[in-house]
Amino acid sequence: MTPKLIIAIDGPVGSGKSTLARRVAELMGYVYVDTGAMYRALALKALRHGISFEEADDALVVLAEKTSIDLRADDGTQRVLLDREDVTAAIRTPEVAQAASKIAVNAGVRHVLVAEQRRAGVRGGVVMEGRDIGSVVFPDAQLKIFLTASPETRAERRWREHQQKGDAIDRQKTLEEILERDRRDKERTNSPLVRAADAVVVDSTAMEPEEIARLVVLLAKEGAARTTTN
Ligand code: DC
């Protein structure tokens, strides 16, 4: 029987992780898990409750412990349920993105969410994307991809996504927000965004999404064959 792998995809904002993870999951018949959506959903709740984003704030950890975040596959898209409310669209604003990056600094919050992520992926057959999947959540994942692209390309992609949704967002401001999130995600003490030593680095700047997905599926098949013969 073909083993069901854990495929970890990490990288900075706008590198194309979601598109890649979703497509690879589809091609492999695996489950897709967007861990950023979990941080975003919790951040939305914290914003609504007026809870501060200070690094050592225990109120955030208490909030994380009593919050239910459910990721549902729905016809190729992922729906995000926060305490049973559908917040799929509500979590995709620049305000929630910045808030998610701020609460993600909190070690207690990460502890709660990482436990959830491990439960979701432990049986394999999963493509999980985030910042610390290959380094912390599943350090033994059979395939790790570190996806990157130039900041300008990433800002352009994010700006276009907002344009398509009809959100009027300044191009330069999008780049500044991306750089600010990059800095916070990379410099935090707890589980910063790093490339795991055994991750394959893929630069999506000059590659088509489908080309990258096929490359990752090839690597996954090679990994599966290796797992079977070992
Ligand atoms: O992938 P995203 O842009 O939806 O993630 C939102 C924020 O959540 C990101 O700026 C940092 C945080 N995050 C994290 O710290 N660890 C993860 N595994 C996923 C996201």
Residues whose N, C-alpha, C, O or C-beta is under 5 A from the ligand:
A	BS01	DC	T35 G36 A37 Y39 A97 A100 S101 A104 E129 G130 R131 D132 R181 D185
